[in-house]
Amino acid sequence: MGEQHHVKFPQEVIDEYAALGVDLPALFSAGHLGNRMGVQIIEASAEKVVGTMPVEGNTQPYGLLHGGASAVLAETLGSIGSMLHGGISKIAVGVDLNCTHHRGVRSGLVTGTATPVHRGRSTATYEIVVTDEQDKRVCTARLTCLLREVTPKDAENVTHTGGSGAGA
């Protein structure tokens, strides 16, 4: 869970954040909860965010992937997409998350893919599809984030180069 990996970001986004001295991969990480659950961000842009999560360690008492774990993966991916859509002057705050669980998974890795449904000035909504290793749909989620202007207090909490990861 703690190993380093490289997230694929569009170059123009990397350049925009680098000009501010912001460590983009740390800023758009899975956060503390996502890290504990083994969430790995594979690809990130406002158009598509992809991440994985192991089933092992994220199960409920029957040995199936916990629905809350799917929700954490979904909210992480949708929040990252919303943050990238909002850009450096906005912060994304989740205001609505709903999940429909289609099938149980007992082992392996699940993959979530977030794509935009709506990207406006003040809100962003993403559909997140979570699939198992056979590409069967496990969960469908929808996340809406409020996009608000960054305040000086928010800026104090932003992860700059050399800092530790901040949650999505």
Secondary structure as UniProt FT lines:
FT   HELIX           11..18
FT   TURN            19..21
FT   HELIX           24..27
FT   HELIX           31..36
FT   TURN            37..38
FT   STRAND          40..44
FT   STRAND          49..54
FT   TURN            56..57
FT   TURN            61..62
FT   HELIX           67..86
FT   TURN            88..89
FT   STRAND          90..101
FT   STRAND          109..119
FT   STRAND          123..131
FT   TURN            133..134
FT   STRAND          137..149
FT   HELIX           152..157
FT   TURN            161..162
//
